[in-house]
């Protein structure tokens, strides 16, 4: 797909809502679900699996590589 073609980079341009839910120490991992072609919801989780932050409506812009 165009999203994964490697000929562009994607930069964040908008966030509908950001919710911080916990401690930011230690390693975090991200899980994202694509809602639209360039809009996703992202969860940041700690090593124990607990949700530390939720980013709703993360919109990115496609920038061609030059």
Predicted model as a PDB file, atoms N, CA, C, CB and O in Angstrom, pLDDT in the B-factor column:
MODEL        1                                                                  
ATOM      1  N   UNK A   1       0.833  -1.189   0.000  1.00 48.00           N  
ATOM      2  CA  UNK A   1       0.000   0.000   0.000  1.00 48.00           C  
ATOM      3  C   UNK A   1       0.871   1.245   0.000  1.00 48.00           C  
ATOM      4  CB  UNK A   1      -0.944   0.003   1.208  1.00 48.00           C  
ATOM      5  O   UNK A   1       2.071   1.188   0.271  1.00 48.00           O  
ATOM      6  N   UNK A   2       0.244   2.362  -0.308  1.00 53.00           N  
ATOM      7  CA  UNK A   2       0.974   3.630  -0.326  1.00 53.00           C  
ATOM      8  C   UNK A   2       1.556   3.977   1.038  1.00 53.00           C  
ATOM      9  CB  UNK A   2       0.062   4.750  -0.792  1.00 53.00           C  
ATOM     10  O   UNK A   2       2.631   4.572   1.117  1.00 53.00           O  
ATOM     11  N   UNK A   3       0.866   3.615   2.105  1.00 54.00           N  
ATOM     12  CA  UNK A   3       1.338   3.930   3.447  1.00 54.00           C  
ATOM     13  C   UNK A   3       2.669   3.258   3.724  1.00 54.00           C  
ATOM     14  CB  UNK A   3       0.310   3.506   4.489  1.00 54.00           C  
ATOM     15  O   UNK A   3       3.497   3.814   4.445  1.00 54.00           O  
ATOM     16  N   UNK A   4       2.892   2.087   3.174  1.00 57.00           N  
ATOM     17  CA  UNK A   4       4.099   1.317   3.468  1.00 57.00           C  
ATOM     18  C   UNK A   4       5.074   1.251   2.306  1.00 57.00           C  
ATOM     19  CB  UNK A   4       3.726  -0.068   3.873  1.00 57.00           C  
ATOM     20  O   UNK A   4       5.940   0.376   2.290  1.00 57.00           O  
ATOM     21  N   UNK A   5       4.962   2.146   1.333  1.00 60.00           N  
ATOM     22  CA  UNK A   5       5.783   2.016   0.136  1.00 60.00           C  
ATOM     23  C   UNK A   5       7.240   2.406   0.332  1.00 60.00           C  
ATOM     24  CB  UNK A   5       5.206   2.839  -0.947  1.00 60.00           C  
ATOM     25  O   UNK A   5       8.065   2.071  -0.518  1.00 60.00           O  
ATOM     26  N   UNK A   6       7.598   3.100   1.414  1.00 71.00           N  
ATOM     27  CA  UNK A   6       8.981   3.453   1.683  1.00 71.00           C  
ATOM     28  C   UNK A   6       9.468   4.686   0.940  1.00 71.00           C  
ATOM     29  CB  UNK A   6       9.850   2.313   1.344  1.00 71.00           C  
ATOM     30  O   UNK A   6      10.607   5.108   1.140  1.00 71.00           O  
ATOM     31  N   UNK A   7       8.640   5.271   0.093  1.00 82.00           N  
ATOM     32  CA  UNK A   7       9.046   6.454  -0.671  1.00 82.00           C  
ATOM     33  C   UNK A   7       8.668   7.752   0.031  1.00 82.00           C  
ATOM     34  CB  UNK A   7       8.419   6.421  -2.052  1.00 82.00           C  
ATOM     35  O   UNK A   7       8.826   8.828  -0.545  1.00 82.00           O  
ATOM     36  N   UNK A   8       8.174   7.672   1.260  1.00 85.00           N  
ATOM     37  CA  UNK A   8       7.752   8.866   1.984  1.00 85.00           C  
ATOM     38  C   UNK A   8       7.991   8.667   3.471  1.00 85.00           C  
ATOM     39  CB  UNK A   8       6.264   9.186   1.709  1.00 85.00           C  
ATOM     40  O   UNK A   8       8.180   7.547   3.947  1.00 85.00           O  
ATOM     41  N   UNK A   9       7.978   9.777   4.188  1.00 89.00           N  
ATOM     42  CA  UNK A   9       7.969   9.715   5.642  1.00 89.00           C  
ATOM     43  C   UNK A   9       6.662  10.340   6.102  1.00 89.00           C  
ATOM     44  CB  UNK A   9       9.217  10.446   6.269  1.00 89.00           C  
ATOM     45  O   UNK A   9       6.042  11.102   5.360  1.00 89.00           O  
ATOM     46  N   UNK A  10       6.250  10.030   7.296  1.00 89.00           N  
ATOM     47  CA  UNK A  10       5.000  10.542   7.835  1.00 89.00           C  
ATOM     48  C   UNK A  10       5.302  11.336   9.092  1.00 89.00           C  
ATOM     49  CB  UNK A  10       4.001   9.393   8.131  1.00 89.00           C  
ATOM     50  O   UNK A  10       5.965  10.843  10.004  1.00 89.00           O  
ATOM     51  N   UNK A  11       4.818  12.558   9.136  1.00 94.00           N  
ATOM     52  CA  UNK A  11       5.057  13.421  10.287  1.00 94.00           C  
ATOM     53  C   UNK A  11       3.719  13.755  10.951  1.00 94.00           C  
ATOM     54  CB  UNK A  11       5.808  14.720   9.862  1.00 94.00           C  
ATOM     55  O   UNK A  11       2.725  13.985  10.261  1.00 94.00           O  
ATOM     56  N   UNK A  12       3.689  13.782  12.286  1.00 95.00           N  
ATOM     57  CA  UNK A  12       2.440  14.112  12.973  1.00 95.00           C  
ATOM     58  C   UNK A  12       2.063  15.571  12.752  1.00 95.00           C  
ATOM     59  CB  UNK A  12       2.562  13.822  14.473  1.00 95.00           C  
ATOM     60  O   UNK A  12       2.907  16.463  12.836  1.00 95.00           O  
ATOM     61  N   UNK A  13       0.784  15.801  12.469  1.00 97.00           N  
ATOM     62  CA  UNK A  13       0.315  17.169  12.253  1.00 97.00           C  
ATOM     63  C   UNK A  13      -0.852  17.550  13.167  1.00 97.00           C  
ATOM     64  CB  UNK A  13      -0.097  17.343  10.809  1.00 97.00           C  
ATOM     65  O   UNK A  13      -1.167  18.732  13.304  1.00 97.00           O  
ATOM     66  N   UNK A  14      -1.495  16.559  13.795  1.00 98.00           N  
ATOM     67  CA  UNK A  14      -2.628  16.872  14.670  1.00 98.00           C  
ATOM     68  C   UNK A  14      -2.907  15.686  15.592  1.00 98.00           C  
ATOM     69  CB  UNK A  14      -3.894  17.225  13.834  1.00 98.00           C  
ATOM     70  O   UNK A  14      -2.695  14.529  15.229  1.00 98.00           O  
ATOM     71  N   UNK A  15      -3.381  16.003  16.777  1.00 98.00           N  
ATOM     72  CA  UNK A  15      -3.852  14.999  17.735  1.00 98.00           C  
ATOM     73  C   UNK A  15      -5.211  15.468  18.236  1.00 98.00           C  
ATOM     74  CB  UNK A  15      -2.829  14.798  18.932  1.00 98.00           C  
ATOM     75  O   UNK A  15      -5.342  16.587  18.733  1.00 98.00           O  
ATOM     76  N   UNK A  16      -6.223  14.613  18.106  1.00 98.00           N  
ATOM     77  CA  UNK A  16      -7.558  14.981  18.571  1.00 98.00           C  
ATOM     78  C   UNK A  16      -7.607  15.010  20.100  1.00 98.00           C  
ATOM     79  CB  UNK A  16      -8.611  13.999  18.021  1.00 98.00           C  
ATOM     80  O   UNK A  16      -8.193  15.920  20.686  1.00 98.00           O  
ATOM     81  N   UNK A  17      -6.994  14.014  20.746  1.00 98.00           N  
ATOM     82  CA  UNK A  17      -6.998  13.956  22.209  1.00 98.00           C  
ATOM     83  C   UNK A  17      -5.796  13.164  22.690  1.00 98.00           C  
ATOM     84  CB  UNK A  17      -8.309  13.324  22.737  1.00 98.00           C  
ATOM     85  O   UNK A  17      -5.467  12.114  22.139  1.00 98.00           O  
ATOM     86  N   UNK A  18      -5.144  13.678  23.724  1.00 97.00           N  
ATOM     87  CA  UNK A  18      -4.022  12.985  24.357  1.00 97.00           C  
ATOM     88  C   UNK A  18      -4.367  12.816  25.825  1.00 97.00           C  
ATOM     89  CB  UNK A  18      -2.669  13.770  24.172  1.00 97.00           C  
ATOM     90  O   UNK A  18      -4.667  13.793  26.511  1.00 97.00           O  
ATOM     91  N   UNK A  19      -4.326  11.581  26.313  1.00 97.00           N  
ATOM     92  CA  UNK A  19      -4.632  11.300  27.708  1.00 97.00           C  
ATOM     93  C   UNK A  19      -3.443  10.606  28.346  1.00 97.00           C  
ATOM     94  CB  UNK A  19      -5.909  10.435  27.836  1.00 97.00           C  
ATOM     95  O   UNK A  19      -3.038   9.526  27.915  1.00 97.00           O  
ATOM     96  N   UNK A  20      -2.885  11.230  29.375  1.00 95.00           N  
ATOM     97  CA  UNK A  20      -1.777  10.638  30.124  1.00 95.00           C  
ATOM     98  C   UNK A  20      -2.367   9.889  31.304  1.00 95.00           C  
ATOM     99  CB  UNK A  20      -0.748  11.726  30.599  1.00 95.00           C  
ATOM    100  O   UNK A  20      -3.111  10.462  32.100  1.00 95.00           O  
ATOM    101  N   UNK A  21      -2.036   8.598  31.421  1.00 92.00           N  
ATOM    102  CA  UNK A  21      -2.682   7.748  32.419  1.00 92.00           C  
ATOM    103  C   UNK A  21      -1.752   7.217  33.498  1.00 92.00           C  
ATOM    104  CB  UNK A  21      -3.327   6.607  31.742  1.00 92.00           C  
ATOM    105  O   UNK A  21      -2.218   6.626  34.472  1.00 92.00           O  
ATOM    106  N   UNK A  22      -0.460   7.411  33.347  1.00 77.00           N  
ATOM    107  CA  UNK A  22       0.387   6.817  34.372  1.00 77.00           C  
ATOM    108  C   UNK A  22       1.820   7.250  34.319  1.00 77.00           C  
ATOM    109  CB  UNK A  22       0.333   5.364  34.273  1.00 77.00           C  
ATOM    110  O   UNK A  22       2.190   8.205  33.636  1.00 77.00           O  
ATOM    111  N   UNK A  23       2.605   6.531  35.048  1.00 79.00           N  
ATOM    112  CA  UNK A  23       4.029   6.768  35.213  1.00 79.00           C  
ATOM    113  C   UNK A  23       4.754   6.673  33.877  1.00 79.00           C  
ATOM    114  CB  UNK A  23       4.622   5.776  36.209  1.00 79.00           C  
ATOM    115  O   UNK A  23       4.496   5.762  33.090  1.00 79.00           O  
ATOM    116  N   UNK A  24       5.658   7.609  33.622  1.00 74.00           N  
ATOM    117  CA  UNK A  24       6.403   7.618  32.361  1.00 74.00           C  
ATOM    118  C   UNK A  24       7.783   7.000  32.468  1.00 74.00           C  
ATOM    119  CB  UNK A  24       6.533   9.017  31.862  1.00 74.00           C  
ATOM    120  O   UNK A  24       8.557   7.038  31.512  1.00 74.00           O  
ATOM    121  N   UNK A  25       8.096   6.434  33.616  1.00 82.00           N  
ATOM    122  CA  UNK A  25       9.429   5.845  33.762  1.00 82.00           C  
ATOM    123  C   UNK A  25       9.476   4.463  33.124  1.00 82.00           C  
ATOM    124  CB  UNK A  25       9.824   5.759  35.247  1.00 82.00           C  
ATOM    125  O   UNK A  25       8.453   3.798  32.963  1.00 82.00           O  
ATOM    126  N   UNK A  26      10.676   4.050  32.769  1.00 88.00           N  
ATOM    127  CA  UNK A  26      10.857   2.730  32.176  1.00 88.00           C  
ATOM    128  C   UNK A  26      10.535   2.718  30.696  1.00 88.00           C  
ATOM    129  CB  UNK A  26       9.999   1.720  32.888  1.00 88.00           C  
ATOM    130  O   UNK A  26      10.173   3.735  30.105  1.00 88.00           O  
ATOM    131  N   UNK A  27      10.675   1.552  30.123  1.00 92.00           N  
ATOM    132  CA  UNK A  27      10.427   1.381  28.691  1.00 92.00           C  
ATOM    133  C   UNK A  27       8.933   1.424  28.389  1.00 92.00           C  
ATOM    134  CB  UNK A  27      11.029   0.057  28.195  1.00 92.00           C  
ATOM    135  O   UNK A  27       8.110   0.982  29.192  1.00 92.00           O  
ATOM    136  N   UNK A  28       8.600   1.960  27.229  1.00 92.00           N  
ATOM    137  CA  UNK A  28       7.224   1.977  26.742  1.00 92.00           C  
ATOM    138  C   UNK A  28       7.180   1.324  25.370  1.00 92.00           C  
ATOM    139  CB  UNK A  28       6.666   3.427  26.682  1.00 92.00           C  
ATOM    140  O   UNK A  28       8.151   1.387  24.616  1.00 92.00           O  
ATOM    141  N   UNK A  29       6.070   0.704  25.048  1.00 94.00           N  
ATOM    142  CA  UNK A  29       5.872   0.198  23.699  1.00 94.00           C  
ATOM    143  C   UNK A  29       4.544   0.722  23.190  1.00 94.00           C  
ATOM    144  CB  UNK A  29       5.915  -1.359  23.660  1.00 94.00           C  
ATOM    145  O   UNK A  29       3.648   1.038  23.973  1.00 94.00           O  
ATOM    146  N   UNK A  30       4.424   0.810  21.890  1.00 95.00           N  
ATOM    147  CA  UNK A  30       3.248   1.422  21.274  1.00 95.00           C  
ATOM    148  C   UNK A  30       2.459   0.401  20.477  1.00 95.00           C  
ATOM    149  CB  UNK A  30       3.658   2.584  20.374  1.00 95.00           C  
ATOM    150  O   UNK A  30       3.017  -0.506  19.860  1.00 95.00           O  
ATOM    151  N   UNK A  31       1.147   0.573  20.507  1.00 95.00           N  
ATOM    152  CA  UNK A  31       0.225  -0.222  19.703  1.00 95.00           C  
ATOM    153  C   UNK A  31      -0.678   0.776  18.993  1.00 95.00           C  
ATOM    154  CB  UNK A  31      -0.608  -1.255  20.586  1.00 95.00           C  
ATOM    155  O   UNK A  31      -1.278   1.635  19.640  1.00 95.00           O  
ATOM    156  N   UNK A  32      -0.783   0.675  17.680  1.00 95.00           N  
ATOM    157  CA  UNK A  32      -1.590   1.623  16.910  1.00 95.00           C  
ATOM    158  C   UNK A  32      -2.614   0.892  16.058  1.00 95.00           C  
ATOM    159  CB  UNK A  32      -0.698   2.497  16.024  1.00 95.00           C  
ATOM    160  O   UNK A  32      -2.358  -0.196  15.541  1.00 95.00           O  
ATOM    161  N   UNK A  33      -3.767   1.509  15.926  1.00 96.00           N  
ATOM    162  CA  UNK A  33      -4.823   1.016  15.038  1.00 96.00           C  
ATOM    163  C   UNK A  33      -5.141   2.131  14.052  1.00 96.00           C  
ATOM    164  CB  UNK A  33      -6.111   0.575  15.843  1.00 96.00           C  
ATOM    165  O   UNK A  33      -5.472   3.248  14.449  1.00 96.00           O  
ATOM    166  N   UNK A  34      -5.039   1.822  12.783  1.00 94.00           N  
ATOM    167  CA  UNK A  34      -5.311   2.786  11.724  1.00 94.00           C  
ATOM    168  C   UNK A  34      -6.821   2.939  11.567  1.00 94.00           C  
ATOM    169  CB  UNK A  34      -4.655   2.342  10.383  1.00 94.00           C  
ATOM    170  O   UNK A  34      -7.518   1.972  11.261  1.00 94.00           O  
ATOM    171  N   UNK A  35      -7.330   4.160  11.777  1.00 93.00           N  
ATOM    172  CA  UNK A  35      -8.765   4.436  11.619  1.00 93.00           C  
ATOM    173  C   UNK A  35      -9.095   4.847  10.199  1.00 93.00           C  
ATOM    174  CB  UNK A  35      -9.212   5.529  12.587  1.00 93.00           C  
ATOM    175  O   UNK A  35     -10.113   4.437   9.641  1.00 93.00           O  
ATOM    176  N   UNK A  36      -8.238   5.648   9.626  1.00 90.00           N  
ATOM    177  CA  UNK A  36      -8.347   6.105   8.242  1.00 90.00           C  
ATOM    178  C   UNK A  36      -6.953   5.985   7.659  1.00 90.00           C  
ATOM    179  CB  UNK A  36      -8.912   7.591   8.133  1.00 90.00           C  
ATOM    180  O   UNK A  36      -6.026   5.577   8.359  1.00 90.00           O  
ATOM    181  N   UNK A  37      -6.785   6.332   6.393  1.00 88.00           N  
ATOM    182  CA  UNK A  37      -5.488   6.151   5.757  1.00 88.00           C  
ATOM    183  C   UNK A  37      -4.365   6.849   6.509  1.00 88.00           C  
ATOM    184  CB  UNK A  37      -5.538   6.656   4.344  1.00 88.00           C  
ATOM    185  O   UNK A  37      -3.264   6.306   6.598  1.00 88.00           O  
ATOM    186  N   UNK A  38      -4.609   8.028   7.048  1.00 92.00           N  
ATOM    187  CA  UNK A  38      -3.538   8.756   7.730  1.00 92.00           C  
ATOM    188  C   UNK A  38      -3.951   9.216   9.125  1.00 92.00           C  
ATOM    189  CB  UNK A  38      -3.115   9.957   6.902  1.00 92.00           C  
ATOM    190  O   UNK A  38      -3.453  10.226   9.623  1.00 92.00           O  
ATOM    191  N   UNK A  39      -4.868   8.470   9.760  1.00 96.00           N  
ATOM    192  CA  UNK A  39      -5.305   8.769  11.123  1.00 96.00           C  
ATOM    193  C   UNK A  39      -5.297   7.476  11.928  1.00 96.00           C  
ATOM    194  CB  UNK A  39      -6.725   9.425  11.134  1.00 96.00           C  
ATOM    195  O   UNK A  39      -5.826   6.455  11.487  1.00 96.00           O  
ATOM    196  N   UNK A  40      -4.688   7.529  13.122  1.00 96.00           N  
ATOM    197  CA  UNK A  40      -4.586   6.335  13.956  1.00 96.00           C  
ATOM    198  C   UNK A  40      -4.870   6.672  15.409  1.00 96.00           C  
ATOM    199  CB  UNK A  40      -3.199   5.698  13.821  1.00 96.00           C  
ATOM    200  O   UNK A  40      -4.762   7.824  15.829  1.00 96.00           O  
ATOM    201  N   UNK A  41      -5.233   5.648  16.166  1.00 98.00           N  
ATOM    202  CA  UNK A  41      -5.276   5.719  17.621  1.00 98.00           C  
ATOM    203  C   UNK A  41      -4.074   4.935  18.120  1.00 98.00           C  
ATOM    204  CB  UNK A  41      -6.635   5.151  18.208  1.00 98.00           C  
ATOM    205  O   UNK A  41      -3.765   3.862  17.603  1.00 98.00           O  
ATOM    206  N   UNK A  42      -3.395   5.476  19.129  1.00 97.00           N  
ATOM    207  CA  UNK A  42      -2.160   4.873  19.626  1.00 97.00           C  
ATOM    208  C   UNK A  42      -2.259   4.713  21.132  1.00 97.00           C  
ATOM    209  CB  UNK A  42      -0.922   5.729  19.243  1.00 97.00           C  
ATOM    210  O   UNK A  42      -2.707   5.622  21.830  1.00 97.00           O  
ATOM    211  N   UNK A  43      -1.840   3.556  21.634  1.00 97.00           N  
ATOM    212  CA  UNK A  43      -1.737   3.296  23.056  1.00 97.00           C  
ATOM    213  C   UNK A  43      -0.271   3.093  23.398  1.00 97.00           C  
ATOM    214  CB  UNK A  43      -2.587   2.065  23.469  1.00 97.00           C  
ATOM    215  O   UNK A  43       0.425   2.330  22.729  1.00 97.00           O  
ATOM    216  N   UNK A  44       0.200   3.770  24.436  1.00 95.00           N  
ATOM    217  CA  UNK A  44       1.548   3.546  24.949  1.00 95.00           C  
ATOM    218  C   UNK A  44       1.415   2.723  26.221  1.00 95.00           C  
ATOM    219  CB  UNK A  44       2.305   4.902  25.217  1.00 95.00           C  
ATOM    220  O   UNK A  44       0.678   3.086  27.137  1.00 95.00           O  
ATOM    221  N   UNK A  45       2.139   1.611  26.264  1.00 94.00           N  
ATOM    222  CA  UNK A  45       2.045   0.695  27.401  1.00 94.00           C  
ATOM    223  C   UNK A  45       3.401   0.512  28.053  1.00 94.00           C  
ATOM    224  CB  UNK A  45       1.486  -0.661  26.959  1.00 94.00           C  
ATOM    225  O   UNK A  45       4.444   0.571  27.402  1.00 94.00           O  
ATOM    226  N   UNK A  46       3.357   0.288  29.361  1.00 93.00           N  
ATOM    227  CA  UNK A  46       4.571   0.002  30.108  1.00 93.00           C  
ATOM    228  C   UNK A  46       4.963  -1.450  29.926  1.00 93.00           C  
ATOM    229  CB  UNK A  46       4.386   0.325  31.591  1.00 93.00           C  
ATOM    230  O   UNK A  46       4.254  -2.227  29.286  1.00 93.00           O  
ATOM    231  N   UNK A  47       6.100  -1.803  30.495  1.00 91.00           N  
ATOM    232  CA  UNK A  47       6.592  -3.181  30.387  1.00 91.00           C  
ATOM    233  C   UNK A  47       5.616  -4.188  30.987  1.00 91.00           C  
ATOM    234  CB  UNK A  47       7.946  -3.309  31.074  1.00 91.00           C  
ATOM    235  O   UNK A  47       5.592  -5.347  30.572  1.00 91.00           O  
ATOM    236  N   UNK A  48       4.811  -3.759  31.958  1.00 91.00           N  
ATOM    237  CA  UNK A  48       3.837  -4.648  32.584  1.00 91.00           C  
ATOM    238  C   UNK A  48       2.525  -4.736  31.800  1.00 91.00           C  
ATOM    239  CB  UNK A  48       3.554  -4.182  33.994  1.00 91.00           C  
ATOM    240  O   UNK A  48       1.607  -5.449  32.204  1.00 91.00           O  
ATOM    241  N   UNK A  49       2.437  -4.010  30.679  1.00 91.00           N  
ATOM    242  CA  UNK A  49       1.242  -4.039  29.837  1.00 91.00           C  
ATOM    243  C   UNK A  49       0.212  -2.985  30.175  1.00 91.00           C  
ATOM    244  CB  UNK A  49       0.608  -5.365  29.927  1.00 91.00           C  
ATOM    245  O   UNK A  49      -0.782  -2.849  29.462  1.00 91.00           O  
ATOM    246  N   UNK A  50       0.422  -2.231  31.250  1.00 92.00           N  
ATOM    247  CA  UNK A  50      -0.556  -1.214  31.633  1.00 92.00           C  
ATOM    248  C   UNK A  50      -0.492  -0.033  30.662  1.00 92.00           C  
ATOM    249  CB  UNK A  50      -0.307  -0.735  33.086  1.00 92.00           C  
ATOM    250  O   UNK A  50       0.581   0.351  30.196  1.00 92.00           O  
ATOM    251  N   UNK A  51      -1.660   0.528  30.371  1.00 94.00           N  
ATOM    252  CA  UNK A  51      -1.732   1.670  29.467  1.00 94.00           C  
ATOM    253  C   UNK A  51      -1.216   2.903  30.203  1.00 94.00           C  
ATOM    254  CB  UNK A  51      -3.192   1.894  28.951  1.00 94.00           C  
ATOM    255  O   UNK A  51      -1.710   3.240  31.279  1.00 94.00           O  
ATOM    256  N   UNK A  52      -0.228   3.568  29.625  1.00 95.00           N  
ATOM    257  CA  UNK A  52       0.350   4.777  30.223  1.00 95.00           C  
ATOM    258  C   UNK A  52      -0.176   6.039  29.540  1.00 95.00           C  
ATOM    259  CB  UNK A  52       1.882   4.734  30.137  1.00 95.00           C  
ATOM    260  O   UNK A  52      -0.272   7.095  30.166  1.00 95.00           O  
ATOM    261  N   UNK A  53      -0.516   5.925  28.251  1.00 95.00           N  
ATOM    262  CA  UNK A  53      -1.062   7.070  27.520  1.00 95.00           C  
ATOM    263  C   UNK A  53      -1.891   6.559  26.349  1.00 95.00           C  
ATOM    264  CB  UNK A  53       0.074   8.017  27.022  1.00 95.00           C  
ATOM    265  O   UNK A  53      -1.658   5.471  25.823  1.00 95.00           O  
ATOM    266  N   UNK A  54      -2.867   7.379  25.957  1.00 97.00           N  
ATOM    267  CA  UNK A  54      -3.717   7.054  24.813  1.00 97.00           C  
ATOM    268  C   UNK A  54      -3.762   8.288  23.924  1.00 97.00           C  
ATOM    269  CB  UNK A  54      -5.167   6.613  25.263  1.00 97.00           C  
ATOM    270  O   UNK A  54      -4.108   9.378  24.380  1.00 97.00           O  
ATOM    271  N   UNK A  55      -3.414   8.114  22.665  1.00 97.00           N  
ATOM    272  CA  UNK A  55      -3.448   9.196  21.692  1.00 97.00           C  
ATOM    273  C   UNK A  55      -4.564   8.869  20.708  1.00 97.00           C  
ATOM    274  CB  UNK A  55      -2.059   9.373  20.961  1.00 97.00           C  
ATOM    275  O   UNK A  55      -4.487   7.890  19.967  1.00 97.00           O  
ATOM    276  N   UNK A  56      -5.596   9.698  20.711  1.00 98.00           N  
ATOM    277  CA  UNK A  56      -6.732   9.471  19.814  1.00 98.00           C  
ATOM    278  C   UNK A  56      -6.641  10.431  18.636  1.00 98.00           C  
ATOM    279  CB  UNK A  56      -8.084   9.652  20.566  1.00 98.00           C  
ATOM    280  O   UNK A  56      -6.370  11.620  18.807  1.00 98.00           O  
ATOM    281  N   UNK A  57      -6.868   9.905  17.450  1.00 98.00           N  
ATOM    282  CA  UNK A  57      -6.912  10.742  16.259  1.00 98.00           C  
ATOM    283  C   UNK A  57      -5.571  11.350  15.893  1.00 98.00           C  
ATOM    284  CB  UNK A  57      -7.905  11.829  16.450  1.00 98.00           C  
ATOM    285  O   UNK A  57      -5.497  12.530  15.552  1.00 98.00           O  
ATOM    286  N   UNK A  58      -4.517  10.561  15.961  1.00 98.00           N  
ATOM    287  CA  UNK A  58      -3.198  11.034  15.525  1.00 98.00           C  
ATOM    288  C   UNK A  58      -3.197  11.107  14.004  1.00 98.00           C  
ATOM    289  CB  UNK A  58      -2.048  10.094  16.044  1.00 98.00           C  
ATOM    290  O   UNK A  58      -3.248  10.085  13.320  1.00 98.00           O  
ATOM    291  N   UNK A  59      -3.140  12.325  13.489  1.00 97.00           N  
ATOM    292  CA  UNK A  59      -3.151  12.528  12.030  1.00 97.00           C  
ATOM    293  C   UNK A  59      -1.736  12.814  11.575  1.00 97.00           C  
ATOM    294  CB  UNK A  59      -4.112  13.694  11.617  1.00 97.00           C  
ATOM    295  O   UNK A  59      -1.016  13.598  12.193  1.00 97.00           O  
ATOM    296  N   UNK A  60      -1.344  12.169  10.486  1.00 95.00           N  
ATOM    297  CA  UNK A  60      -0.010  12.375   9.925  1.00 95.00           C  
ATOM    298  C   UNK A  60      -0.125  12.903   8.507  1.00 95.00           C  
ATOM    299  CB  UNK A  60       0.805  11.067   9.948  1.00 95.00           C  
ATOM    300  O   UNK A  60      -1.127  12.697   7.823  1.00 95.00           O  
ATOM    301  N   UNK A  61       0.931  13.593   8.082  1.00 94.00           N  
ATOM    302  CA  UNK A  61       1.021  14.076   6.700  1.00 94.00           C  
ATOM    303  C   UNK A  61       2.112  13.290   6.001  1.00 94.00           C  
ATOM    304  CB  UNK A  61       1.312  15.618   6.642  1.00 94.00           C  
ATOM    305  O   UNK A  61       3.170  13.035   6.576  1.00 94.00           O  
ATOM    306  N   UNK A  62       1.857  12.910   4.771  1.00 90.00           N  
ATOM    307  CA  UNK A  62       2.808  12.159   3.960  1.00 90.00           C  
ATOM    308  C   UNK A  62       3.738  13.139   3.270  1.00 90.00           C  
ATOM    309  CB  UNK A  62       2.081  11.261   2.922  1.00 90.00           C  
ATOM    310  O   UNK A  62       3.287  14.003   2.518  1.00 90.00           O  
ATOM    311  N   UNK A  63       5.039  13.010   3.521  1.00 90.00           N  
ATOM    312  CA  UNK A  63       6.046  13.876   2.938  1.00 90.00           C  
ATOM    313  C   UNK A  63       6.926  13.036   2.015  1.00 90.00           C  
ATOM    314  CB  UNK A  63       6.894  14.580   4.042  1.00 90.00           C  
ATOM    315  O   UNK A  63       7.588  12.112   2.490  1.00 90.00           O  
ATOM    316  N   UNK A  64       6.956  13.323   0.718  1.00 88.00           N  
ATOM    317  CA  UNK A  64       7.790  12.525  -0.196  1.00 88.00           C  
ATOM    318  C   UNK A  64       9.266  12.672   0.173  1.00 88.00           C  
ATOM    319  CB  UNK A  64       7.560  12.959  -1.673  1.00 88.00           C  
ATOM    320  O   UNK A  64       9.727  13.745   0.561  1.00 88.00           O  
ATOM    321  N   UNK A  65       9.983  11.569   0.042  1.00 83.00           N  
ATOM    322  CA  UNK A  65      11.436  11.625   0.239  1.00 83.00           C  
ATOM    323  C   UNK A  65      12.061  12.243  -1.003  1.00 83.00           C  
ATOM    324  CB  UNK A  65      12.035  10.199   0.518  1.00 83.00           C  
ATOM    325  O   UNK A  65      11.603  12.017  -2.123  1.00 83.00           O  
ATOM    326  N   UNK A  66      13.104  13.021  -0.792  1.00 76.00           N  
ATOM    327  CA  UNK A  66      13.750  13.651  -1.943  1.00 76.00           C  
ATOM    328  C   UNK A  66      15.164  13.134  -2.089  1.00 76.00           C  
ATOM    329  CB  UNK A  66      13.753  15.183  -1.804  1.00 76.00           C  
ATOM    330  O   UNK A  66      15.880  13.544  -3.002  1.00 76.00           O  
TER     331      UNK A  66                                                      
ENDMDL                                                                          
END                                                                             
